[in-house]
Amino acid sequence: MNYNKSIIAGAIASALIFPQSQAIAAPVKADTDADMESIEVISGFREQNLQKIPSSVSIATSEDIERRNAQNLEEIIQASANVNFSSGSSRARYYQIRGIGERSQFQSPINPSVAVIIDGVDFTGIGSAASMYDVKQVEVLRGPQGTNFGANAMAGAVNITTNAPSEEFEGSVRVMAGNYDSASMGVSLSGPASDDLSYRIAMEKFFSDGFIENDFLNTDDTNDKDELTLRTKFHYQASADLTLDLAVFYLDFDNGYDAFSLDNDRHTLSDEPGFDKQRTLATSLTSTYTGFENVDFVNIVSFAHSNLDYGYDEDWTHTNFHDWEYSSTDYYYRDQETLTADFRLLSKESNRIFNNSTNWVVGVYVKDESQDLLREYTYSESDFNSTFDTETVAGYLQFDSQLSTKLVLSTGIRVENREADYDNSDGASFDPSDTMVGGKAVLSYQLEADVLVYGSVNRGYKAGGVNTNGSLSEKNREFDPEYVWNYELGLKQSHFDGGAYSRITFFYMDRKDMQVSTYAANKRPDGSEEFITYLDNAAEGSNQGVEVETGWQLTPEFDVYASFGYLDSEYKEFINGNDEDLSGREQAHAPSYQYNIGANYLLADHWLFNVNLDSKDSFYFSDSHEEQSDELNLVNASIVYQQETWQVKLWGRNIFDEDYETRGFYFGNDPRDGYTSKGYYQLGAPAEYGVTVDYQF
């Protein structure tokens, strides 16, 4: 590995940013502007340098991932400005960008606002599968990605790319051990199989007892993690003009889920602890043909089959805890298949149009998704079954026009039709159909060689859908698409001969027909409450703020980096399921500020020290109650001793053991106080520490 130090910009003194590359291997000279130019945004139609792309994008490279000791995507997201996540499961599944995004899924199908893509496979809504082992980079794209990704990316997208096959044989072994009986082992092998075919194989096994103690069962592993990730990638040069890139991966996550307690601590009383399992077999094939005279043809096909099992002890206790021996569980078993195909033509330099000024892309996207659900719930007379099938067809077009030597206009449009078919065992049947239009207009100006300014207008959308609980009134059973207009102004700049950088974006988002989660409450015969969550186009809203990223190489041995996000979100004309007027209130899971700041120090060529701080404002957990999280301040640190082919790292996350919440509800569930409604929270990880040994060959 190469040692690429971060660089940071001093032009904006208040700026704080998402880190630039910082590898852990033999040290070399400080970063230069050329080093920074090597960081490419992969998720666009054409690769583009991070400092040149006219939008708000953060990239966590493999070096950043190692520095944060990240096991899963949720530990990378903590450091990204204006990006939040929600738990309610063993790991974060759902993400919110600029305050927009879903927080959970139970019986009803949902339409995500933040896309999660791994090596071309759509994992939207099941982001817990995102292990960070052998990952090349994570791209966080903020704001609507209507032209590129369509309905699943109204708020933005997270694109994860794992390491590609290498031209020469190489391999690595990683072993980790930490507190809470955590351990992992990862192995990767890569190299040429023949003159035309290269491969990469990466496998990791991670397990941990978790940080919950079940006092009733007298055990400490009811919230455990047992995760297997196996990935293979092949690159085949079929001819001079045709390349094929195949990715195949298998995921087997067998995690426990026992996270909520009546006393809001890490001691539970569940007699039937829950589970959170995922078994996925997925593949993607990208074929690139460059043999045509005027265009390149790119075809990306992906398929994923997942079994998703999720359940919990609803009363969080045991039978003898209640005078009337009340006990309840709620289990969900989903069988999900997703097939996507994206066919696109990209102009060559020889086929630019409009007086040789404009590159263009035209494409067709299709998606076929099916989801079968079995719900086993204590208070249902019989099991609940449903099927939800969707077919999506979209066409898109993008022009990138060089209006002058410094001025570029990028315009795009996407028209998407989604046909859905929903049926369940209660006799409900719906077939919603939506045709949605999104797009963008982006004007960028290269003021100087190292200064880019830009402005953009984007329109994003997500499809309508259905609420499935038969207890809901007919008027609440279906809801319409949501749209958002996004306006941005940005500045990207290098400083001090490439020794520093800054990126700043101001944005305003105008949300129409917001799909907000609300609920209805029903009293059970025993006095406890059943909550029926559902979606409704109940509000308008605005989300505005700023994102800043910066880094500075102060000396060859010392660099600092930071990210900062400010978010002002607001509901307009919103009355929730309790008939409460929430107009003017901050949106759920939308903290008003987030920042990450850190530093690296290289000592005597072999010792590397890192310390960083993740901070986040409090935020509302839901649109249906007033419960809020606490402010968050997590300190993380690591010490690395490195040689040419191996390294040993001591690391710690949340080293001051701060309690913080990742999910929250408000209802009555405690018989000791007569089921009085109050806040209940899922706590994030306490202090974690361990040692990791890496060996490369």
C-alpha positions in Angstrom: 0.0 0.0 0.0 1.0 3.6 -0.5 1.1 6.2 2.2 -1.0 9.1 0.9 -1.3 11.8 3.5 -4.3 14.1 3.8 -4.2 17.7 2.7 -6.2 20.5 4.1 -7.2 24.0 3.2 -6.9 27.0 5.3 -8.8 29.5 3.1 -12.1 28.9 5.0 -11.1 29.1 8.6 -14.3 27.7 9.9 -14.4 24.8 7.4 -14.4 21.3 8.7 -14.2 18.2 6.3 -14.5 14.6 5.4 -10.9 13.2 5.2 -8.8 12.8 2.1 -6.6 9.7 1.6 -4.4 8.5 4.5 -2.8 5.1 3.9 -1.0 3.0 6.4 2.2 1.6 4.9 5.8 2.8 4.2 5.8 6.6 4.3 6.6 8.7 1.3 6.7 12.4 0.5 3.8 14.7 1.3 0.8 14.8 -1.0 0.9 16.9 -4.1 -1.8 18.3 -6.3 -1.1 15.3 -8.6 -1.9 12.9 -5.7 -5.2 14.7 -5.2 -6.0 14.5 -8.9 -5.9 10.7 -8.7 -9.1 10.5 -6.6 -11.9 9.8 -9.1 -15.6 9.7 -8.6 -16.6 6.4 -10.2 -20.4 6.5 -9.9 -21.0 9.0 -12.7 -21.5 8.1 -16.4 -17.8 8.9 -16.8 -15.1 8.9 -14.1 -14.4 12.5 -13.0 -11.9 13.9 -10.5 -13.2 14.8 -7.1 -12.0 18.4 -7.3 -13.5 18.8 -10.7 -17.0 17.3 -10.2 -19.6 20.1 -9.8 -21.6 18.6 -6.9 -21.4 17.8 -3.2 -19.5 14.4 -3.1 -17.4 12.9 -0.3 -15.1 10.0 -0.9 -13.7 7.6 1.8 -10.8 5.7 0.3 -9.4 2.4 1.5 -7.0 4.4 3.6 -9.8 6.4 5.3 -11.6 3.2 6.0 -8.5 1.7 7.7 -7.9 4.9 9.7 -11.4 4.7 11.1 -11.1 1.0 11.7 -14.5 0.7 10.0 -16.1 -2.7 10.0 -19.3 -1.6 8.4 -20.7 1.3 6.3 -22.3 2.8 9.4 -18.9 3.6 10.9 -17.9 5.5 7.7 -21.2 7.5 7.6 -20.5 8.9 11.1 -17.8 11.1 9.5 -19.8 12.4 6.5 -21.4 15.8 6.7 -25.2 15.9 6.7 -25.6 12.2 6.6 -27.3 10.2 9.3 -28.5 6.7 9.9 -31.1 4.8 11.9 -30.8 1.4 13.6 -33.8 -0.5 15.0 -31.8 -3.6 13.8 -28.4 -5.1 14.4 -26.8 -2.6 12.1 -27.9 0.5 10.3 -30.0 -0.4 7.3 -31.4 3.1 6.4 -29.6 6.3 5.7 -30.7 9.9 5.6 -28.9 12.6 3.5 -29.7 16.2 4.2 -32.5 15.0 6.5 -34.3 12.9 3.9 -34.5 9.2 4.2 -36.4 6.3 5.7 -35.9 5.0 9.2 -37.4 1.5 9.3 -39.5 -1.1 7.6 -42.0 -3.5 9.0 -45.1 -4.9 7.2 -45.5 -2.4 4.4 -43.2 -2.0 1.4 -41.2 1.2 1.3 -39.7 3.4 -1.3 -36.2 4.4 -0.2 -34.8 7.9 -0.7 -31.1 7.0 -0.5 -29.7 4.4 -2.9 -27.0 2.0 -1.7 -25.0 0.4 -4.5 -22.2 -2.2 -4.1 -20.2 -3.1 -7.2 -23.2 -2.4 -9.4 -25.7 -4.3 -7.3 -28.7 -2.5 -5.7 -28.7 -3.0 -1.9 -31.0 -0.1 -1.2 -32.9 -0.7 2.0 -30.6 -3.4 3.2 -27.4 -1.4 3.7 -26.4 -3.5 6.7 -24.7 -5.8 4.2 -22.0 -3.2 3.5 -18.9 -4.8 5.1 -15.9 -2.5 4.6 -13.3 -5.3 4.1 -11.3 -5.0 0.9 -13.3 -1.9 -0.2 -11.6 0.5 -2.6 -13.8 3.6 -1.8 -17.1 4.8 -0.6 -18.8 7.6 -2.4 -21.5 9.7 -0.7 -23.4 11.8 -3.3 -25.6 14.4 -1.7 -28.7 15.8 -3.3 -31.0 14.2 -5.9 -29.3 11.8 -8.4 -32.4 11.7 -10.7 -30.5 11.3 -13.9 -28.1 8.6 -12.8 -30.0 6.6 -10.2 -33.7 7.6 -10.5 -36.4 7.0 -7.8 -34.2 5.4 -5.2 -31.9 8.4 -4.9 -34.2 11.4 -4.3 -31.9 12.5 -1.4 -28.6 11.1 -2.7 -26.7 7.8 -3.1 -24.0 5.8 -1.5 -21.8 4.0 -4.0 -19.4 1.3 -2.8 -16.6 -0.1 -5.0 -14.5 -3.0 -3.8 -10.9 -3.5 -5.0 -10.4 -4.6 -8.6 -8.3 -7.6 -9.8 -4.6 -6.8 -10.0 -2.2 -7.3 -12.9 0.4 -9.0 -10.6 -0.1 -11.6 -7.9 -0.7 -10.1 -4.5 -2.4 -11.0 -1.3 -3.2 -9.9 2.3 -4.2 -11.4 5.6 -5.9 -9.4 8.4 -6.6 -10.6 11.9 -8.4 -8.5 14.5 -9.3 -9.1 18.2 -11.2 -6.7 20.4 -13.4 -6.4 23.5 -16.9 -7.9 23.7 -15.2 -11.1 22.3 -15.0 -9.4 18.9 -12.7 -11.0 16.3 -12.3 -11.1 12.5 -10.1 -12.7 9.9 -9.9 -11.5 6.3 -8.0 -12.9 3.4 -7.6 -11.5 -0.1 -5.8 -12.9 -3.2 -5.5 -11.2 -6.5 -3.6 -11.6 -9.8 -3.6 -12.8 -13.4 -5.2 -16.2 -14.2 -4.0 -15.8 -17.9 -2.9 -13.1 -20.2 -6.5 -11.9 -20.6 -8.1 -12.8 -17.3 -7.4 -11.5 -13.8 -9.2 -12.3 -10.6 -9.7 -11.1 -7.0 -11.0 -13.2 -4.1 -11.8 -11.6 -0.7 -13.3 -13.3 2.3 -13.9 -12.0 5.8 -15.5 -13.6 8.9 -16.5 -11.2 11.7 -18.1 -12.1 15.0 -18.8 -10.4 18.3 -20.9 -11.1 21.4 -22.2 -7.5 21.2 -22.6 -5.1 24.1 -25.9 -6.2 25.6 -26.3 -8.3 28.7 -29.6 -10.3 29.0 -30.2 -10.5 32.7 -33.1 -13.0 32.4 -31.2 -15.5 30.3 -27.9 -14.7 32.1 -26.0 -14.3 28.8 -24.1 -11.5 27.0 -24.5 -12.6 23.4 -28.2 -12.1 22.5 -27.3 -9.1 20.4 -24.3 -10.8 18.8 -22.9 -10.5 15.3 -21.8 -13.4 13.1 -21.1 -12.1 9.6 -19.5 -13.8 6.6 -18.6 -11.8 3.4 -17.2 -13.6 0.3 -16.5 -11.6 -2.9 -15.0 -12.6 -6.2 -14.2 -10.3 -9.1 -12.9 -11.1 -12.6 -11.7 -8.8 -15.3 -11.6 -10.3 -18.8 -10.1 -8.7 -21.9 -12.2 -10.6 -24.3 -10.8 -8.6 -27.3 -9.1 -5.4 -28.1 -12.5 -3.7 -27.9 -14.4 -5.7 -25.4 -13.9 -6.0 -21.6 -16.0 -7.9 -19.1 -16.0 -7.2 -15.4 -17.8 -9.8 -13.3 -18.5 -9.5 -9.5 -20.0 -12.4 -7.5 -20.6 -12.2 -3.8 -22.2 -14.2 -1.0 -23.2 -12.7 2.3 -24.3 -14.7 5.4 -25.2 -12.4 8.3 -26.6 -14.3 11.3 -27.0 -11.6 13.9 -29.0 -11.4 17.1 -31.3 -8.5 17.9 -31.9 -7.7 21.5 -31.4 -4.0 21.9 -34.2 -2.3 23.8 -34.8 -2.4 27.5 -37.5 -0.9 29.8 -34.8 1.0 31.7 -33.0 2.4 28.5 -29.7 0.7 29.3 -27.7 -2.2 28.0 -29.4 -4.8 30.2 -32.4 -6.6 28.7 -35.0 -9.0 30.1 -36.1 -10.7 26.9 -37.1 -14.4 27.1 -37.3 -14.7 23.3 -34.5 -12.4 21.9 -34.8 -11.3 18.3 -32.7 -11.9 15.2 -31.5 -10.0 12.2 -30.3 -12.3 9.4 -29.4 -11.9 5.8 -28.3 -14.4 3.2 -27.6 -12.9 -0.2 -26.2 -14.3 -3.4 -25.5 -11.5 -5.9 -23.7 -10.8 -9.1 -23.1 -8.0 -11.6 -21.6 -8.0 -15.0 -20.3 -4.9 -16.7 -19.5 -5.1 -20.4 -17.7 -2.3 -22.2 -17.4 -2.3 -26.0 -15.3 0.4 -27.6 -15.2 -0.9 -31.1 -17.8 1.4 -32.6 -16.4 4.4 -34.4 -18.4 7.1 -32.7 -19.8 5.6 -29.4 -18.8 3.3 -26.5 -21.4 0.8 -25.4 -21.7 0.0 -21.7 -24.1 -2.6 -20.3 -24.5 -3.2 -16.5 -26.6 -6.2 -15.4 -27.1 -7.2 -11.8 -29.1 -9.8 -9.9 -29.5 -10.3 -6.1 -31.5 -12.8 -4.2 -31.8 -12.2 -0.5 -33.5 -13.9 2.4 -34.0 -11.3 5.1 -35.2 -12.5 8.5 -35.9 -10.0 11.3 -37.8 -10.3 14.6 -37.9 -9.1 18.1 -39.4 -9.7 21.5 -42.1 -7.1 21.5 -42.7 -6.8 25.2 -38.9 -6.9 25.9 -39.4 -9.1 29.0 -40.4 -12.6 30.1 -43.7 -14.2 31.0 -43.4 -14.0 34.8 -42.6 -10.2 34.5 -46.4 -9.6 33.9 -49.2 -10.6 36.3 -51.2 -12.0 33.4 -48.2 -13.7 31.7 -48.3 -11.4 28.7 -45.7 -12.3 26.0 -45.4 -11.2 22.4 -43.0 -11.6 19.5 -43.1 -10.1 16.0 -41.2 -11.9 13.2 -40.7 -10.9 9.5 -39.4 -13.2 6.8 -38.7 -11.6 3.4 -37.6 -13.3 0.2 -36.4 -10.6 -2.2 -35.1 -10.7 -5.7 -33.8 -7.8 -7.7 -32.8 -7.8 -11.4 -31.5 -4.6 -13.0 -30.1 -3.8 -16.5 -28.6 -0.5 -17.6 -27.8 -0.1 -21.3 -26.0 3.1 -22.2 -24.2 4.7 -25.2 -21.5 7.3 -24.5 -20.2 9.6 -27.2 -16.5 9.5 -28.1 -14.4 12.6 -28.6 -14.8 12.1 -32.3 -18.6 12.2 -32.0 -19.2 15.3 -29.9 -22.2 17.2 -31.1 -23.2 20.9 -31.4 -20.1 22.0 -33.2 -17.9 19.5 -31.4 -18.7 21.0 -28.0 -20.8 18.4 -26.3 -20.4 14.9 -25.0 -23.6 13.0 -24.6 -24.9 9.9 -22.9 -28.2 8.1 -23.7 -29.5 5.1 -21.8 -32.3 2.7 -20.8 -32.7 1.2 -17.4 -35.0 -1.6 -16.3 -35.6 -3.1 -12.9 -37.7 -6.1 -11.9 -38.1 -6.5 -8.1 -40.2 -9.0 -6.1 -40.6 -9.3 -2.4 -42.5 -12.0 -0.6 -43.3 -11.4 3.1 -44.3 -13.8 5.9 -45.2 -12.1 9.2 -45.7 -14.2 12.3 -47.2 -12.0 15.0 -48.5 -13.0 18.4 -51.6 -10.9 18.2 -52.6 -11.9 14.7 -55.2 -14.6 14.3 -53.2 -16.1 11.5 -49.9 -15.5 9.7 -49.8 -12.5 7.4 -48.5 -13.0 3.8 -48.0 -10.5 1.0 -46.3 -10.2 -2.4 -45.0 -7.0 -3.8 -43.8 -6.9 -7.4 -42.5 -3.8 -9.2 -41.4 -3.3 -12.8 -39.5 -0.1 -13.6 -38.5 1.2 -17.0 -36.5 4.5 -17.4 -34.9 6.4 -20.2 -32.3 9.0 -19.6 -30.2 11.5 -21.5 -27.3 13.8 -20.5 -25.3 16.5 -22.3 -22.0 17.9 -21.2 -21.3 21.1 -23.2 -18.0 23.0 -23.3 -19.4 26.5 -23.8 -15.9 28.0 -23.5 -12.5 26.9 -22.4 -13.6 27.4 -18.8 -17.4 27.2 -18.8 -19.3 23.8 -18.9 -23.0 23.2 -18.9 -24.3 19.8 -18.0 -28.0 19.0 -18.5 -29.8 15.7 -17.9 -33.3 14.3 -17.9 -34.7 10.9 -16.8 -38.3 9.7 -17.3 -39.2 6.7 -15.2 -42.3 4.5 -15.1 -43.0 2.2 -12.2 -45.7 -0.4 -12.2 -46.4 -2.2 -8.9 -48.6 -5.1 -7.9 -49.4 -5.7 -4.3 -51.5 -8.5 -2.7 -51.8 -9.8 0.9 -53.6 -12.4 2.9 -56.1 -9.9 4.3 -57.6 -9.6 0.8 -56.0 -6.2 0.0 -54.9 -5.7 -3.6 -53.3 -2.6 -5.1 -51.6 -1.9 -8.4 -50.2 1.7 -8.2 -48.6 3.1 -11.3 -46.4 6.2 -11.4 -44.6 8.1 -14.2 -42.0 10.4 -12.8 -39.6 13.0 -14.3 -36.3 14.2 -12.9 -33.2 15.9 -14.2 -30.6 18.5 -13.7 -28.9 21.6 -15.1 -25.4 22.3 -13.8 -23.2 25.3 -14.8 -19.5 25.1 -13.8 -16.7 27.6 -14.3 -13.0 26.8 -14.0 -12.0 30.2 -12.6 -8.4 29.1 -12.4 -6.6 25.8 -12.8 -7.2 25.0 -9.1 -10.5 26.9 -8.6 -13.9 25.6 -9.6 -17.2 27.4 -9.0 -20.6 25.9 -9.9 -24.4 26.2 -9.6 -27.0 23.6 -10.2 -30.7 22.8 -10.2 -31.8 19.2 -9.7 -35.2 17.6 -9.6 -35.5 14.3 -7.7 -38.4 12.0 -7.0 -39.5 8.7 -5.4 -42.5 6.6 -6.3 -45.8 6.4 -4.5 -47.0 3.2 -2.7 -49.4 1.5 -0.4 -50.0 1.0 3.3 -50.9 -2.5 4.1 -52.4 -2.7 7.5 -56.1 -3.5 7.3 -56.9 -1.4 10.3 -56.2 1.8 8.5 -59.0 3.8 6.9 -59.4 3.5 3.1 -58.1 7.1 2.6 -54.8 6.2 4.2 -54.1 3.0 2.1 -52.3 4.6 -0.9 -50.0 7.6 -1.3 -48.5 9.5 -4.2 -44.9 10.2 -5.4 -42.8 12.8 -3.7 -40.7 15.4 -5.5 -37.9 17.7 -4.5 -36.2 20.6 -6.2 -32.6 21.0 -5.2 -30.5 24.2 -5.7 -26.8 24.3 -5.1 -23.9 26.8 -5.2 -20.4 25.4 -4.8 -16.7 26.2 -4.7 -13.7 23.7 -4.9 -10.2 24.9 -4.6 -6.6 23.7 -4.0 -4.2 25.8 -1.9 -0.5 26.1 -1.2 0.7 24.4 -4.3 -1.6 21.4 -3.7 -0.8 21.1 0.0 -4.3 21.9 0.9 -7.9 21.7 -0.5 -11.4 23.0 0.3 -14.8 22.1 -0.9 -17.9 24.0 0.0 -21.6 23.7 -1.1 -24.6 25.7 -0.2 -28.0 24.0 -0.9 -31.7 24.6 -0.7 -34.2 21.7 -1.1 -37.9 22.3 -1.7 -39.9 19.2 -1.0 -43.4 18.6 -2.4 -46.0 16.0 -1.4 -43.6 14.7 1.3 -44.1 11.0 2.2 -43.9 11.3 6.0 -44.2 8.4 8.5 -47.0 8.8 11.0 -49.0 6.3 13.0 -52.3 5.3 14.5 -52.5 3.8 18.0 -54.9 1.0 19.0 -55.5 -0.2 22.5 -55.3 -4.0 23.1 -57.6 -5.8 25.5 -54.8 -6.0 28.1 -54.3 -2.3 28.1 -51.1 -2.2 26.0 -50.9 -0.3 22.8 -50.4 -1.4 19.2 -48.9 1.1 16.9 -49.7 1.1 13.2 -47.1 3.1 11.2 -48.0 4.3 7.8 -46.9 6.8 5.1 -48.9 9.7 3.9 -48.3 12.7 1.6 -49.0 14.9 4.6 -46.6 17.8 4.3 -44.4 20.1 2.4 -40.9 20.9 3.6 -37.6 22.7 3.1 -34.1 21.5 3.8 -31.2 24.0 3.5 -27.7 24.3 4.6 -24.0 24.0 3.8 -21.4 21.2 3.5 -17.7 21.9 3.8 -14.7 19.7 3.5 -11.1 20.7 3.9 -7.6 19.3 4.7 -4.1 20.6 5.1 -0.6 19.0 5.0 1.0 21.2 7.6 4.4 19.4 7.5 5.5 16.2 5.8 4.8 14.4 9.1 1.6 16.1 10.2 -1.8 16.7 8.6 -5.2 17.7 9.7 -8.6 17.2 8.1 -12.2 18.1 8.9 -15.8 18.1 7.6 -18.7 20.2 8.6 -22.4 20.1 7.8 -25.2 22.5 8.8 -28.8 21.6 8.1 -31.9 23.7 8.6 -35.0 21.4 8.0 -38.6 22.4 8.4 -42.0 20.9 7.9 -44.7 23.0 6.3 -48.4 22.3 6.7 -47.9 19.0 8.5 -50.5 17.5 10.9 -49.5 14.1 12.1 -51.6 11.0 13.0 -52.2 12.5 16.5 -53.8 15.6 14.9 -50.8 17.6 16.1 -49.6 20.5 14.0 -45.9 20.1 13.4 -45.6 22.9 10.9 -42.3 24.7 11.5 -40.7 21.7 13.3 -37.4 20.2 12.4 -37.7 17.0 10.4 -36.9 13.6 11.9 -33.3 12.3 11.9 -32.1 15.6 10.6 -29.5 17.0 13.1 -28.8 20.7 12.6 -25.0 20.2 12.6 -22.5 17.4 12.1 -18.7 17.5 12.0 -15.6 15.3 12.0 -12.2 16.7 12.7 -8.9 14.7 13.0 -5.2 14.7 12.7 -2.4 12.3 11.6 1.2 12.3 12.9 4.0 10.2 11.4 6.8 9.6 13.9 10.2 8.1 13.0 9.0 6.6 9.7 7.3 3.6 11.3 4.8 5.0 13.9 1.5 6.6 12.8 -0.9 8.3 15.2 -4.4 9.2 14.4 -7.1 10.9 16.5 -10.5 12.2 15.4 -13.8 13.4 16.7 -17.3 12.8 15.4 -19.9 15.3 16.6 -23.6 15.5 15.9 -26.4 17.7 17.2 -29.5 16.2 18.8 -32.4 15.2 16.4 -36.0 14.1 16.5 -36.5 10.3 16.2 -39.9 10.5 14.5 -42.6 12.7 13.1 -45.1 11.3 15.6 -43.6 12.4 18.9 -41.2 14.8 20.5 -38.4 12.4 21.7 -34.9 13.5 20.7 -31.5 12.0 20.8 -28.7 13.5 22.9 -25.8 15.4 21.3 -23.0 13.2 20.1 -19.3 13.5 20.7 -17.2 10.4 19.9 -13.4 10.4 20.1 -11.6 7.7 18.1 -7.9 7.0 18.0 -5.3 4.5 16.7 -1.6 3.9 16.9 0.1 2.0 14.1 3.5 0.4 13.9 4.3 -0.4 10.2 6.9 -2.1 8.2 7.2 -2.7 4.5 4.9 -5.8 4.4 3.1 -5.8 7.8 1.7 -3.5 10.4 0.2 -3.7 13.9 -2.5 -1.3 15.0 -4.0 -0.6 18.4 -7.3 1.2 18.0 -10.3 2.5 19.9 -13.7 3.9 19.0 -15.7 6.0 21.4 -12.8 5.8 23.7 -14.5 7.9 26.4 -17.5 5.5 26.4 -20.2 8.1 25.7 -23.8 6.8 25.6 -25.7 7.9 22.5 -28.9 6.8 20.8 -29.4 5.5 17.3 -33.1 4.9 17.3 -36.0 6.1 19.5 -39.7 5.4 20.0 -42.5 6.8 22.3 -45.2 4.5 23.7 -46.2 2.5 26.7 -44.5 -0.9 27.3 -43.7 -1.1 31.0 -46.3 -2.7 33.3 -44.5 -1.3 36.3 -45.8 2.2 35.5 -49.2 1.1 34.0 -47.9 1.3 30.4 -47.3 5.0 30.6 -46.1 6.4 27.3 -42.4 7.4 27.4 -39.3 7.4 25.3 -37.4 4.2 24.6 -34.0 4.2 22.8 -31.6 1.9 21.1 -28.1 2.8 22.2 -25.0 2.9 20.0 -21.8 1.1 20.6 -19.9 1.9 23.8 -16.1 2.1 24.0 -14.6 -0.5 21.6 -10.9 -1.2 21.4 -8.7 -3.9 19.9 -5.7 -4.8 17.9 -5.4 -5.5 14.1 -2.5 -7.1 12.4 -2.1 -6.8 8.6 0.3 -8.7 6.4 0.7 -8.1 2.6 2.5 -10.3 0.2 
